[in-house]
């Protein structure tokens, strides 16, 4: 059994390895602080709270067994442990007396007054300092290494924020935009300090993907995180950041590396898997012409559609909502693309977007692969977008 622990990067790699015939399990983690604070077992007082109040809906998949016993002794023994540098969910709760740390969405407190009373009497909320994330992670790694002797550990290094990955590269791990500059040296030190701990370098893997491609960051990382500022119902400013965590070919490429590691005990890179010199150059805007945008929107391919929608933000003087409406039957269900469409709708305030929302809602109602919570949040966002489009 190969254990994949962390966030979506571990999840996608787990799926790629499962497709290759390996026995895998994926567990999403909340913070490097939870496991070391009470390793191997859910704190009994927290088990009681879960039984009494049913807090699981407020854990967002980071269920208590994942937080405190991701390597369950009752499950199959691990052949390999794969860890990602997962982002930290906050705020966290520290139990004053028992000193364990756990994550729970604070909305659970406002929804349940009795749970609020328990938390106020027993816990305090806090947000860890992003700059010390790797220190917390190392503490977790110490525990995992000590309690799983003889089991190799592979850590997935995050992609660095090179200038060519603009605009303003974004990672879900708070503070990585600064940490990455010293991260490689720290992870390399872990390889030397810990027995049988290995680093899988995403920069090198992405370098190989880049060498085989058209060398445009927009094609590999089309999703933009858009932050708008509004006043009196009008958008007054926009800040776009490129999501560099979701690179389509990356899981399959990393799966090849892991299979080689299982056979040889080493992680090796090919000649093309190096850091391209052009990554040090600043990102340059490249635009798509209208036929290319239409072709990508109607392709039904997730990354093509996202690239097309992202291109809208390069020319906000021209409303391109009609292109979305033309492709309403083919655009795939994707929260990250929906985020961009929602932001675009707030800028343009075109009532035609309501037609797109209606058509896309039908697709979202049929999409169940990511579970009911994903679907519910998606449908609610579509309703909000339609209302904005119709009310102006």
LOROZA-756488 format. One record per residue (C-alpha): y, x, z. Coordinates in nm, 2 decimals. Each point is the difference from the previous one (the first is absolute). Example, Ala and Ser with C-alpha at 12.3 -4.5 7.8 and 13.67 -1.06 7.14 Angstrom:
<sites>
+--------+--------+--------+
:     py :     px :     pz :
+--------+--------+--------+
:  -0.45 :   1.23 :   0.78 :
:   0.34 :   0.14 :  -0.07 :
+--------+--------+--------+
</sites>
This chain:
<sites>
+--------+--------+--------+
:     py :     px :     pz :
+--------+--------+--------+
:   0.00 :   0.00 :   0.00 :
:   0.35 :   0.13 :  -0.09 :
:   0.27 :  -0.13 :   0.23 :
:   0.35 :  -0.04 :  -0.16 :
:   0.27 :  -0.04 :   0.27 :
:   0.37 :  -0.06 :  -0.06 :
:   0.20 :  -0.21 :  -0.25 :
:  -0.04 :  -0.11 :  -0.36 :
:  -0.05 :   0.35 :  -0.13 :
:  -0.32 :   0.02 :   0.20 :
:  -0.09 :  -0.35 :  -0.10 :
:   0.04 :   0.06 :  -0.38 :
:  -0.20 :   0.32 :   0.03 :
:  -0.27 :  -0.18 :   0.20 :
:  -0.03 :  -0.25 :  -0.28 :
:  -0.02 :   0.27 :  -0.26 :
:  -0.28 :   0.18 :   0.19 :
:  -0.19 :  -0.33 :   0.06 :
:   0.01 :  -0.06 :  -0.38 :
:  -0.17 :   0.34 :  -0.04 :
:  -0.28 :  -0.12 :   0.22 :
:   0.10 :   0.14 :   0.34 :
:  -0.03 :  -0.19 :   0.32 :
:   0.35 :  -0.04 :   0.13 :
:   0.20 :  -0.18 :   0.27 :
:   0.38 :  -0.03 :   0.01 :
:   0.21 :  -0.06 :   0.32 :
:   0.37 :  -0.04 :   0.00 :
:   0.18 :   0.18 :   0.28 :
:   0.33 :  -0.09 :   0.18 :
:   0.11 :   0.33 :   0.17 :
:  -0.14 :   0.34 :   0.09 :
:   0.09 :  -0.09 :   0.36 :
:  -0.24 :  -0.28 :   0.05 :
:  -0.34 :   0.17 :  -0.03 :
:   0.08 :   0.30 :   0.23 :
:   0.14 :  -0.24 :   0.26 :
:  -0.34 :  -0.16 :   0.06 :
:  -0.26 :   0.15 :  -0.23 :
:  -0.33 :  -0.16 :  -0.08 :
:   0.06 :  -0.34 :   0.16 :
:   0.26 :  -0.28 :  -0.01 :
:   0.17 :  -0.01 :   0.34 :
:  -0.16 :  -0.28 :   0.21 :
:   0.33 :  -0.15 :   0.09 :
:   0.10 :  -0.02 :  -0.37 :
:  -0.34 :  -0.15 :  -0.08 :
:   0.08 :  -0.27 :   0.25 :
:   0.34 :  -0.06 :  -0.16 :
:  -0.16 :  -0.03 :  -0.34 :
:  -0.25 :  -0.25 :   0.14 :
:   0.27 :  -0.20 :   0.18 :
:   0.27 :  -0.01 :  -0.26 :
:  -0.16 :   0.08 :  -0.33 :
:   0.23 :   0.28 :  -0.11 :
:  -0.19 :   0.11 :  -0.31 :
:   0.23 :  -0.19 :  -0.24 :
:   0.28 :   0.22 :   0.12 :
:  -0.19 :   0.33 :  -0.06 :
:   0.03 :  -0.01 :  -0.38 :
:  -0.35 :   0.13 :  -0.05 :
:   0.05 :   0.28 :   0.26 :
:  -0.26 :  -0.18 :   0.22 :
:  -0.06 :   0.14 :   0.35 :
:  -0.33 :   0.16 :  -0.09 :
:   0.18 :   0.20 :  -0.27 :
:   0.27 :   0.11 :   0.24 :
:  -0.23 :   0.12 :   0.27 :
:  -0.35 :   0.05 :  -0.15 :
:   0.02 :   0.06 :  -0.37 :
:  -0.31 :   0.21 :   0.01 :
:  -0.22 :  -0.25 :   0.19 :
:  -0.30 :   0.17 :   0.16 :
:  -0.21 :  -0.32 :  -0.08 :
:   0.06 :   0.04 :  -0.38 :
:  -0.16 :   0.24 :  -0.24 :
:   0.07 :   0.37 :   0.07 :
:   0.27 :   0.14 :  -0.22 :
:  -0.10 :   0.24 :  -0.28 :
:   0.37 :   0.07 :  -0.06 :
:   0.33 :  -0.12 :   0.16 :
:   0.30 :  -0.04 :  -0.24 :
:   0.34 :  -0.04 :   0.16 :
:   0.33 :  -0.09 :  -0.17 :
:   0.34 :   0.08 :   0.14 :
:   0.05 :  -0.37 :   0.06 :
:   0.33 :  -0.16 :   0.08 :
:   0.07 :  -0.10 :   0.35 :
:   0.04 :  -0.37 :   0.10 :
:   0.28 :  -0.06 :   0.24 :
:   0.10 :  -0.10 :   0.26 :
:  -0.29 :   0.12 :   0.21 :
:  -0.09 :  -0.12 :   0.35 :
:  -0.07 :   0.23 :   0.29 :
:  -0.19 :  -0.15 :   0.30 :
:   0.19 :   0.12 :   0.30 :
:  -0.29 :   0.03 :   0.24 :
:  -0.30 :   0.09 :  -0.23 :
:   0.21 :   0.21 :  -0.24 :
:  -0.17 :  -0.12 :  -0.32 :
:   0.20 :  -0.06 :  -0.31 :
:  -0.06 :  -0.28 :  -0.25 :
:   0.17 :  -0.17 :  -0.29 :
:   0.07 :  -0.37 :  -0.03 :
:   0.27 :  -0.19 :  -0.20 :
:   0.26 :  -0.10 :   0.26 :
:   0.01 :  -0.35 :  -0.16 :
:  -0.31 :  -0.06 :   0.20 :
:   0.22 :   0.00 :   0.31 :
:   0.25 :  -0.25 :  -0.13 :
:  -0.29 :  -0.22 :  -0.12 :
:  -0.17 :   0.00 :   0.34 :
:   0.21 :  -0.01 :   0.32 :
:  -0.30 :   0.09 :   0.22 :
:  -0.07 :   0.31 :  -0.21 :
:   0.37 :   0.09 :   0.03 :
:  -0.02 :  -0.02 :   0.38 :
:  -0.31 :   0.23 :   0.00 :
:   0.18 :   0.25 :  -0.22 :
:   0.32 :   0.00 :   0.21 :
:  -0.20 :   0.05 :   0.32 :
:  -0.23 :   0.27 :  -0.13 :
:   0.13 :   0.18 :  -0.30 :
:   0.30 :   0.15 :  -0.17 :
:   0.07 :   0.02 :  -0.37 :
:   0.11 :   0.32 :  -0.17 :
:   0.04 :   0.16 :  -0.34 :
:  -0.13 :   0.36 :  -0.03 :
:   0.22 :   0.26 :  -0.14 :
:  -0.08 :   0.04 :  -0.37 :
:   0.07 :   0.38 :   0.01 :
:  -0.29 :   0.05 :   0.24 :
:  -0.26 :  -0.20 :  -0.20 :
:  -0.21 :   0.31 :  -0.08 :
:  -0.01 :   0.09 :   0.37 :
:  -0.15 :  -0.34 :   0.07 :
:  -0.23 :   0.02 :  -0.29 :
:  -0.13 :   0.34 :   0.12 :
:  -0.08 :  -0.15 :   0.34 :
:  -0.21 :  -0.27 :  -0.17 :
:  -0.17 :   0.26 :  -0.21 :
:  -0.09 :   0.20 :   0.31 :
:  -0.18 :  -0.30 :   0.14 :
:  -0.18 :  -0.09 :  -0.32 :
:  -0.11 :   0.36 :  -0.05 :
:  -0.13 :   0.04 :   0.35 :
:  -0.19 :  -0.33 :   0.01 :
:  -0.16 :   0.04 :  -0.34 :
:  -0.14 :   0.35 :   0.00 :
:  -0.16 :   0.12 :  -0.32 :
:   0.16 :  -0.27 :  -0.21 :
:   0.23 :   0.14 :  -0.27 :
:   0.35 :  -0.15 :  -0.01 :
:   0.22 :  -0.03 :  -0.31 :
:   0.37 :  -0.08 :   0.04 :
:   0.19 :  -0.15 :  -0.30 :
:   0.33 :   0.18 :  -0.02 :
:   0.29 :  -0.22 :  -0.11 :
:   0.19 :   0.06 :  -0.32 :
:   0.31 :   0.21 :   0.04 :
:   0.34 :  -0.13 :  -0.08 :
:   0.09 :   0.22 :  -0.30 :
:   0.34 :  -0.07 :  -0.16 :
:  -0.16 :  -0.12 :  -0.33 :
:  -0.15 :  -0.29 :   0.19 :
:   0.33 :  -0.18 :   0.03 :
:   0.18 :  -0.22 :   0.06 :
:  -0.02 :   0.10 :   0.37 :
:  -0.38 :   0.03 :   0.04 :
:  -0.14 :  -0.25 :   0.26 :
:  -0.30 :   0.03 :   0.23 :
:  -0.11 :  -0.27 :   0.25 :
:  -0.04 :   0.27 :   0.26 :
:   0.34 :   0.00 :   0.17 :
:   0.16 :   0.35 :  -0.01 :
:  -0.24 :   0.15 :  -0.26 :
:   0.31 :   0.06 :  -0.23 :
:   0.08 :   0.28 :   0.25 :
:  -0.34 :   0.09 :   0.14 :
:  -0.16 :   0.08 :  -0.34 :
:   0.20 :   0.33 :  -0.02 :
:  -0.19 :   0.14 :   0.29 :
:  -0.31 :  -0.22 :  -0.03 :
:  -0.20 :   0.23 :  -0.22 :
:   0.03 :   0.29 :   0.23 :
:  -0.10 :  -0.22 :   0.30 :
:  -0.30 :  -0.15 :  -0.18 :
:  -0.11 :   0.35 :  -0.12 :
:   0.01 :   0.12 :   0.36 :
:  -0.22 :  -0.29 :   0.10 :
:  -0.26 :   0.12 :  -0.25 :
:  -0.01 :   0.33 :   0.18 :
:   0.02 :  -0.13 :   0.35 :
:  -0.27 :  -0.27 :  -0.01 :
:  -0.36 :   0.04 :  -0.09 :
:  -0.10 :  -0.16 :  -0.33 :
:   0.33 :  -0.17 :  -0.06 :
:   0.12 :   0.00 :  -0.36 :
:   0.31 :  -0.11 :  -0.19 :
:  -0.01 :  -0.18 :  -0.33 :
:   0.34 :   0.08 :  -0.16 :
:   0.15 :  -0.30 :  -0.18 :
:   0.27 :   0.22 :  -0.16 :
:  -0.27 :   0.20 :  -0.18 :
:  -0.20 :  -0.31 :  -0.10 :
:   0.31 :  -0.17 :  -0.13 :
:   0.09 :   0.32 :  -0.19 :
:  -0.32 :  -0.04 :  -0.19 :
:   0.07 :  -0.36 :  -0.08 :
:   0.35 :   0.09 :  -0.11 :
:  -0.13 :   0.27 :  -0.24 :
:  -0.21 :  -0.26 :  -0.17 :
:   0.28 :  -0.26 :  -0.04 :
:   0.33 :  -0.06 :  -0.16 :
:   0.16 :   0.17 :   0.30 :
:   0.22 :  -0.30 :   0.10 :
:   0.01 :  -0.09 :   0.37 :
:   0.08 :  -0.36 :  -0.10 :
:  -0.35 :  -0.05 :  -0.15 :
:  -0.18 :   0.14 :   0.30 :
:   0.22 :  -0.15 :   0.27 :
:   0.18 :  -0.30 :  -0.14 :
:   0.06 :  -0.19 :   0.32 :
:   0.35 :   0.01 :   0.15 :
:   0.10 :  -0.09 :   0.35 :
:   0.33 :  -0.18 :  -0.04 :
:   0.25 :  -0.05 :   0.28 :
:   0.29 :  -0.23 :  -0.06 :
:   0.32 :  -0.06 :   0.19 :
:   0.16 :  -0.34 :  -0.04 :
:   0.33 :  -0.16 :   0.10 :
:   0.08 :  -0.37 :  -0.04 :
:  -0.32 :  -0.05 :  -0.20 :
:   0.08 :   0.28 :  -0.25 :
:  -0.18 :   0.33 :  -0.03 :
:   0.25 :   0.28 :   0.07 :
:  -0.22 :   0.30 :  -0.01 :
:  -0.35 :   0.11 :  -0.09 :
:  -0.22 :   0.30 :   0.10 :
:  -0.32 :   0.07 :  -0.18 :
:  -0.28 :   0.23 :   0.12 :
:  -0.32 :   0.08 :  -0.19 :
:  -0.33 :  -0.08 :   0.17 :
:  -0.21 :   0.31 :  -0.05 :
:  -0.30 :  -0.11 :   0.20 :
:  -0.17 :  -0.21 :  -0.27 :
:  -0.11 :   0.22 :  -0.29 :
:  -0.27 :  -0.18 :  -0.21 :
:  -0.23 :   0.29 :  -0.10 :
:   0.03 :   0.17 :   0.34 :
:  -0.30 :  -0.16 :   0.18 :
:  -0.25 :   0.08 :  -0.28 :
:   0.13 :   0.36 :  -0.02 :
:  -0.04 :   0.04 :   0.38 :
:  -0.35 :  -0.15 :  -0.01 :
:  -0.10 :   0.27 :  -0.24 :
:   0.13 :   0.26 :   0.25 :
:  -0.19 :  -0.17 :   0.29 :
:  -0.33 :  -0.01 :  -0.19 :
:   0.04 :   0.37 :  -0.07 :
:   0.07 :   0.06 :   0.37 :
:  -0.31 :  -0.19 :   0.10 :
:  -0.21 :   0.23 :  -0.21 :
:   0.18 :   0.33 :   0.07 :
:   0.20 :  -0.04 :   0.32 :
:   0.31 :   0.12 :  -0.19 :
:   0.30 :  -0.17 :  -0.17 :
:   0.08 :   0.17 :  -0.33 :
:   0.28 :  -0.05 :  -0.26 :
:   0.00 :   0.05 :  -0.37 :
:   0.24 :   0.21 :  -0.20 :
:   0.23 :  -0.29 :  -0.08 :
:   0.01 :  -0.11 :   0.36 :
:   0.32 :   0.19 :   0.10 :
:   0.36 :  -0.10 :   0.08 :
:   0.19 :  -0.04 :  -0.33 :
:   0.33 :   0.18 :  -0.02 :
:   0.17 :  -0.31 :  -0.12 :
:  -0.06 :  -0.17 :   0.33 :
:   0.28 :   0.21 :   0.14 :
:   0.25 :  -0.15 :  -0.24 :
:   0.20 :  -0.31 :   0.09 :
:  -0.12 :  -0.33 :  -0.13 :
:   0.15 :  -0.11 :  -0.33 :
:   0.04 :  -0.37 :  -0.09 :
:  -0.22 :  -0.10 :  -0.29 :
:   0.04 :  -0.36 :  -0.14 :
:  -0.24 :  -0.23 :  -0.19 :
:   0.11 :  -0.19 :  -0.31 :
:  -0.04 :  -0.38 :   0.00 :
:  -0.32 :   0.00 :  -0.21 :
:  -0.16 :   0.25 :   0.24 :
:   0.10 :  -0.21 :   0.30 :
:  -0.15 :  -0.31 :  -0.17 :
:  -0.32 :   0.17 :  -0.08 :
:  -0.05 :   0.14 :   0.35 :
:   0.09 :  -0.34 :   0.16 :
:  -0.25 :  -0.18 :  -0.21 :
:  -0.28 :   0.26 :   0.04 :
:  -0.12 :  -0.15 :   0.33 :
:  -0.04 :   0.36 :   0.13 :
:   0.14 :   0.04 :   0.34 :
:   0.17 :   0.34 :  -0.05 :
:   0.14 :  -0.09 :  -0.34 :
:   0.16 :  -0.31 :   0.13 :
:   0.15 :   0.18 :   0.30 :
:   0.15 :   0.26 :  -0.23 :
:   0.16 :  -0.26 :  -0.21 :
:   0.15 :  -0.19 :   0.30 :
:   0.12 :   0.33 :   0.14 :
:   0.19 :   0.07 :  -0.32 :
:   0.21 :  -0.32 :   0.05 :
:   0.19 :   0.18 :   0.28 :
:   0.12 :   0.27 :  -0.24 :
:   0.23 :  -0.26 :  -0.18 :
:   0.10 :  -0.27 :   0.24 :
:   0.29 :  -0.10 :  -0.22 :
:  -0.25 :  -0.17 :  -0.23 :
:  -0.21 :  -0.29 :   0.15 :
:  -0.36 :   0.04 :  -0.12 :
:  -0.15 :  -0.29 :   0.19 :
:  -0.11 :  -0.16 :  -0.33 :
:  -0.24 :   0.29 :  -0.05 :
:  -0.17 :  -0.09 :   0.32 :
:  -0.03 :  -0.36 :  -0.10 :
:  -0.15 :   0.10 :  -0.33 :
:  -0.27 :   0.19 :   0.18 :
:  -0.05 :  -0.26 :   0.28 :
:  -0.37 :  -0.07 :  -0.10 :
:  -0.11 :   0.36 :   0.00 :
:   0.17 :   0.19 :   0.29 :
:  -0.25 :   0.10 :   0.27 :
:   0.02 :  -0.08 :   0.37 :
:   0.15 :   0.30 :   0.18 :
:   0.21 :   0.00 :   0.31 :
:   0.19 :   0.32 :  -0.11 :
:   0.10 :  -0.14 :  -0.34 :
:   0.09 :  -0.33 :   0.17 :
:   0.23 :   0.19 :   0.23 :
:   0.19 :   0.13 :  -0.31 :
:   0.01 :  -0.34 :  -0.17 :
:   0.14 :  -0.15 :   0.32 :
:   0.27 :   0.26 :   0.03 :
:   0.09 :  -0.05 :  -0.37 :
:   0.02 :  -0.37 :   0.05 :
:   0.24 :   0.04 :   0.28 :
:   0.22 :   0.21 :  -0.22 :
:   0.00 :  -0.22 :  -0.31 :
:  -0.04 :  -0.35 :   0.16 :
:  -0.14 :  -0.14 :  -0.32 :
:  -0.16 :  -0.35 :   0.04 :
:  -0.25 :   0.09 :  -0.28 :
:  -0.18 :   0.21 :   0.26 :
:  -0.13 :  -0.32 :   0.16 :
:  -0.21 :  -0.06 :  -0.31 :
:  -0.16 :   0.35 :   0.05 :
:  -0.06 :  -0.07 :   0.37 :
:  -0.18 :  -0.33 :  -0.08 :
:  -0.23 :   0.17 :  -0.25 :
:  -0.06 :   0.30 :   0.22 :
:  -0.08 :  -0.22 :   0.29 :
:  -0.30 :  -0.13 :  -0.19 :
:  -0.13 :   0.36 :  -0.04 :
:   0.07 :   0.07 :   0.37 :
:  -0.20 :  -0.30 :   0.11 :
:  -0.30 :   0.12 :  -0.19 :
:   0.03 :   0.36 :   0.13 :
:  -0.21 :   0.03 :   0.32 :
:  -0.11 :   0.37 :  -0.02 :
:   0.24 :   0.11 :   0.28 :
:  -0.07 :  -0.28 :   0.24 :
:   0.18 :  -0.31 :   0.12 :
:   0.29 :   0.17 :   0.18 :
:   0.10 :   0.19 :  -0.31 :
:  -0.02 :  -0.32 :  -0.21 :
:   0.21 :  -0.19 :   0.26 :
:   0.27 :   0.26 :   0.01 :
:   0.01 :   0.02 :  -0.38 :
:   0.03 :  -0.37 :  -0.05 :
:   0.27 :  -0.03 :   0.27 :
:   0.20 :   0.28 :  -0.18 :
:  -0.03 :  -0.19 :  -0.33 :
:   0.14 :  -0.31 :   0.16 :
:   0.29 :   0.19 :   0.13 :
:   0.07 :   0.15 :  -0.34 :
:  -0.01 :  -0.33 :  -0.17 :
:   0.24 :  -0.15 :   0.25 :
:   0.24 :   0.29 :  -0.05 :
:  -0.02 :  -0.04 :  -0.38 :
:   0.08 :  -0.37 :   0.01 :
:   0.27 :   0.00 :   0.27 :
:   0.18 :   0.31 :  -0.13 :
+--------+--------+--------+
</sites>
